[in-house]
């Protein structure tokens, strides 16, 4: 079982400055979007305001972090082996008490996992050895490129050579998964292959490729688009092909987000023809509803319900490519003639219930709006640690939750 050790931190402030491609760069004032966690009659809460921009607070003291971990530990006694996943809003390698925190966790025989870090706080590569001695067992390291000049320019790393040496030390001694936001014409092509060559030579467990987002429809909902002027994001289908190609060229694990994981078939592994046999474990659909989802997810979800021969459900896509980043603006652009009387929106969508009901009933038809599960598949950054059976099992659970929502909110089929 993993306990989260949240060290806090604010993007851009507690990470030695924004990376050139950072999702949070150019964010100014954050509005309240509305979400499932808001009060019924009030639009806005911590999750859909400060939470979405990760500006809740600066770095915490190690005492506060350990106190939170100990409280979580008390609640999870008897649940098997415990590890601590260290994460934060800034770059955790910039956390000034990281060595102290991992040493304290090690005293409780709790191994540490370093969540996503660019290594921008590393000015001496030997910190990697010290952290390993303190019980760090896994690291997620956003390398971007093994070329120190590119790291300096794009990651804004003040000590790129030391960070890369630390990455090598981690690779040689613990489980390290590299990560790279792929900027077309910058760190793709031969540059990407050189990065993969280095990681594989050093002994990395794998690499997660992340598609660069630069527009509102691609997920920039904080009013900060474009992050980089003059760069067009790679079409998602082309990005998926890149992930498959890199996976075929290297022996270590390769996965991508938002698409795809060649080893597990995710996301939406149960939509694949060879996995059709598993659809028998999805509950019968007895309701009638419209599922609203993202542009990327719609073809997969539609295919699954087609295979289930379910005529009472239709799937409608908004222009947003990531379902959990759907906002009320996306709903306002829908053709309501395609929407049934019962509607299921993504569980994590940044839309308040009041807004959803108002927008989706704007044509005079009073619609019932329910929320589906938070996710319907496993993103590549999670599935990179899973096998295909794990992904299929998770997807079946999530689709059964979706069917429960359809059957509950939808009009019963007679």
N, C-alpha and C positions, 0 to 999 in steps of 0.2 A: 504494500500500500504506500502511496506517495502523499506526504504532507507538503503543503505549499508554504515556503518560507518567503514571504513577500517583503522585499527590502525597500519598496517604494521607489521614488525617483520620477522625474519629469522629463519627457522626451525633449531633446535639444539642450537641456540644462544639465542634466546628470548623465551625460554620455559623451562629454568632450565635443559637443556641437553636433548638429544634424548631419547625417549622411546626405549626400547630394540627392539621392533618390528616396529619402525617407517619406513614408506615408503621412507623417505628422508635420512635415515642413510646410511653412506658409500658413499654418492654422492661426487664426486670430481669436475672435470671440466665438465661443461654442454655444449654439442654441440648444434648447431642450427639444429633442425629437419626439418623445413619447415612446413608450414600449410596454411590454407585458408587466413590468415591475412597478409602473406608476400607480398612484391611487386612482380609483375608478373615475373620479370627477376632477382630476388634476393632471394636466399634461406636463410631464417633466419629473425626473428623479435623478439620483446620482449616477445611475447606470447610463442613462441616455443623455447626459450632459457632460459632466466632468469625466465620467467613466469611459465614454467612447473616445475621448481624446487623451486618456491616461494622464490627467493633470490633477489627480487627487492630492498629491503631496510629495515633498522632497524625500530624500533618503531617510530611513528610520535608523534609530540607534540599534546596535546589536542586541542590547538588553530587551528592547521592545519586540524585535523579531523573535528572539528566543522565547520570550514569554508567550507569544502567539503560537509558536511551535509546540511548546509544552502543553498549552491548553488543548490544542488539536490532538496531541499525543494521548492525553488523558481520555479523550473521547473515542480514540481508536484502539485502545488496548485490546489485545486478543485477536486482532485482525491480520495476523501474519507479519512478515518482515516489513519494516518501515524504512523509507528513504525520504529525504527532504529535497523537494524541487525548488531551487532558489531562482526567483524571478523578480522582475520589477519593471517600472515604467521607463527607467533610463537604461544604460548599459551596465549590467551587473559587474563587469570587470572594472568599472569606475567606482563601485561601491567601496568606500575607504576602509570598511571593516570586514571585507570579504574573508580575509585570512582568519580573523578572529571568529567570525561566525562559523566557518567550516570547522575550526578547531573545537569550538564549543559543541557543535553537533557530533563531532567525532568522539567527544568525551561520553556522550550518551549512546555510543555505538550506532549512530544514525549516519549512514553514508549520504553524500550529497550529489545532486545532479545540478549542473549549471545550465539554466535555461538560456534562451537565445542571447548570445553576446557577440559583438563585433570585435572584441578584444582591444577596443580603443583606449582602455584604461591601463593596458600593459606597457610599461616602459622598461621592464626587465623580464626577459623570458623565463627566468628562474622562478618567478611566481607560480608558474605552472607546476613545477616540481613540489613547491611548498603546498599547493592546494591538493595535489595528489597524495602527499603524505598526510594531509588532513582528512582524507577519506573521500575526496571527489572521485566518483566512479564513471560518470558520464558527462559529456559536454556537447552542447549544440553551438556550433561556432559559425557565424556568418562571415565566411572568408571573402566573398565577392570575387576575388581573384588572388592567385598566388604571386602575381606581379606587384611588388611593393609600390611601384610608381602609380599604378591604377588604384591601389588601396588608398594611397595618400590623396589622390585627386578626388576619388568618388566616395570613399568611406570617411574622408577627412581624418585619417589616422595619423596622429603626430609621430608615432613610432612604428611604422609598418613592418620593418624588419624584425623587431622584437616580438610583435604580435604574431607574425608568421612562424618564428622560431618556437614560440609558446604553443601554437597550434600543432606543430610537429611533435613537440614533447607530449602533448595530450594524446595525439594519434598513436604514439609508440607505447603508451602506458595504460590508457583507459579507452572506453568506447566514445569516440568522437564522430558526430554527424556534422558534416559541413553543410553550408547553405549559401545560396547565391541568388540575389535578385538579378534577373537577366535583362540587361539593357541592350536592345538591338544596336549592333555596330560598336559596342563597347567591350563587353565581357562575354560575348557569345563566340561561336565559331572556334578558331584555333586557340583563342585566349581561354575559352571554357575548357577545352580539351587539355590545355597545359595545367589548368587548375585541377582538373580531375586526375591527371597524371601524378601531380604532386601529392594529392590526398591519398590516392591508391598506393603510391610508393611509401608514404609515411605510415600507412596502416589504418586509415580512417574506415569507419564502419559503412559510410555511404555519404550521399549528398542529396539535399533537397533543393530542387530548382524552383524558384518563385517568379511568376510572371509579373513584370512591371506594370503597375496601374497608373494612368495619367489623366483619366477623365472621370466625370461624375458617374457615368454608366458602368465604368470599370470598378467603382467602389469608393471614389473620393467624395465622401458626403460631408466633409468638414469645410466646404467652401474654399478649398485650397488647390483647385485644379487650374491649370496643369502644374504639376510639380516641376517638370522640366519642359520648357518651351522647345518646340521643334522636333520632339521625339514622339513617334507614333508607337504605341504598344503593339507587340506581336499578336496577330490574330490567334485566338485561343486554340483553334485547330492546329495551326502551325506550331504553337508552343507544345501541344501534346505530342506532336510528331518529333520535336526536338528531344523531349524527355525519353521517348521510346528509342530514339537513335543513340543517345548517350548511354542508356541502359544496355543496349546491345553491344556497346564497345568496351564496357568495363565490367569487372567481376564483382565490384562492391555494389551495395544497394543504391538504386536511383529512384527517386520519386519526384512528383511535381505537384504544384498547386497553382491554380484551381484544378488543372488536369495535368497528368494522370499518374497512376501507380501501375506500371507494367507487371509487377509481380503479383499483385492481389486483384487486379482488374478494377480497382476502385478509381474514382467514386462510382457508385451505382453498379457494383459488380453483379447484382442479381438481374440487371437488365441485359446482360450478355446471354446470347443464345445457349452457350454451353452450360449456363447456370439456371436455365429455365426450370429444371426439376425442383429447385428450392422454392419456387413460387407457391407450391402446394401448401406451404406452411404459413401463408398469409391468410388471415381470417376472411370469411365471406363479407362482401360489401352489401349492406342492406339500406344504405342511405344514398341520397342524391346531392351532389355538391360540386362546386368548382374549386379546384386547387390553384392558388396563385403562387407562382414561384419565379425563379430567376431565368434569364435567357439561356444560361448554360445548363441548368438542371432540367428544364422543360422537356427536351427530347427524351431523356432517360426516364423520367417519371411517366410520360405519356406512353412510352414503349412498355413499361411494366404493367400499366392498367390495360393496355391493349391486349397483352398476353393473358391477363386475368379475365379477358372478355367482359369488361365492366363498362357498359354503355351509360351508366348513371353518373359517371365522373368524367369531367373534362378538365384539362390542365391548360392554364393560360399563363403566358410568360410576360413579365415586364421587361423593359430594356436593361434594367440593372443586371449585371452578370453574377452577382453574389447575393443569394437569397437573404442571408442574415443582415445585409446592408440595405434592404428595401426600405424606402421612406414613403411618406404620404405623397410626395411628388410623383413617385412611380405609379401609385394607385390612381392618381388623377388623370393619367394618360391612357387608362384602359378603356376599351370599348365595352360599355356595360351590357350591350346586347348579347355578349358572349358569356355573361356571368349568371349562374343559376341563383336561386333564392337563398341557398346556403353557401357560404364561402369559407374556405380554410386558407388562412395566411400563415407564413412561416412563424414559428414560435418566437424567434429572436428578432423578427423584423422591427425596425425602429419606427413603429406606427402605434399611436395610442388607440385604444378601442373606440373612443368617441370619434376620432378622425376617420378611422376605418369604416365605421358604420355610416357616417355622414357622406363620405366620398362614394362608397359603394352603393348607396341608396339615392344618389343624386338624380336618377331618372324617374323617381317617384315610386319605385318598387322597394319596399322595406325589406332589406336583406339581413339575414342572420350571419354574423361574422364570428367564426371560431378560430382558435390558433392550433396549429399542428405541433408536432414535436420540434425541439430546437434544431435538430439535424435529421437528415434522411440518409446520410452516408457517412463515410469517414474520410476527412481531408487527407491529402498526401503527407502533411507534416505529422500526422498521427499514424497513418497506415504504414509509414516507413519502418515502424517497429512491430508490425503485425504480419501475420500470414493470411492467405486468402480465406481460410475457414473463419478466422476472427472477424474479418470484414463482412463476410456474408451473414454471420450470426448477428452482428451489430445491426446490419441493414434490415434484416428480418424483424428484429425487435422494433426498430424505428418505424418501419412500414406498418406493422401491426398497431402501433400507437396512432399512426395517421389514419388507419381504417377505423379505429375507435372514435377518432374525432369526426370523421365523415358520418359514421353511423349515429353519433350523438347529435350533431348539429344539423345533419341533412334530413330532408323529408323522407319518411319511411316509404320504401318501395312496396307497392301492393301487387 
